[in-house]
Amino acid sequence: MNKYFTILVFLLIFVLSPLFVQTIVAQPPPPPPVDIPIDGGLSFLLAAGVAYAAKRLYKDRDREI
């Protein structure tokens, strides 16, 4: 009896499994990324970093003397 039951379960799984499979609908590709200008803010940030480093170096140099 147990042998027939396992065969029946496996047959039901393989017969009924295609009913539960969903079809995949192809989606269009995403749009290309938008170019972002980084020149203005990046150059200002670089100049501020150089000014801060120069100030710290000048301050540390005065402290050592």
N, C-alpha and C positions, 0 to 999 in steps of 0.2 A: 504494500500500500504506500509506503514511504517513497519507494522508487517512482511510482506513477505520479505521486504528488510533486516531487521535484521536477520531473519531466514536464508536467503540466505548467508549473510555475515558470520554468525557463522558456517554454513555448509562448506563454502569454506575454512574458517580458519582451521577447524578440518580435512578436507579432504586433503588440500594442505600442511599442516604443516609437515607431514612426508617426503615430498619431499625435504625440506630444512634442515633436520637434517643430520649432518655429522657423519659418523661412526668414532669411536675412535680406533686408532691403538695402541695396547699395545706396550710400549717401554720397553727395557731391563732395569733391575735395574742399578743404577750407580755403578761404581767400588768402592771398599772399600777405605777409606781414607789412605793416606800414613803416616806412623809414622814419626814424626819429633823429632829429639833429641834436648832437651832443656837444657841439663846438662852443657855444656861448657860455654855458654853465660850467663846463669842464675847464675852460681856460681861466675863468674867474676863480674857481676852486684851486687850481694849480698856483695861480699868483698869490692867493691868500696863504697857501701852505708855504711857499717860498718866503713870504714876508714874515710869517710866524717863526719859521726856522731861523731866519736871519736875526730876528729880535731875540730869540732864545740864545743863540750863539753869542751875540753881542753882550747880553746880560751875564752869561756865564763867564765870558772873558773878563769883564769888569770885576767880577767877584773874586777871580783867582789872583789878580794883581794886588 
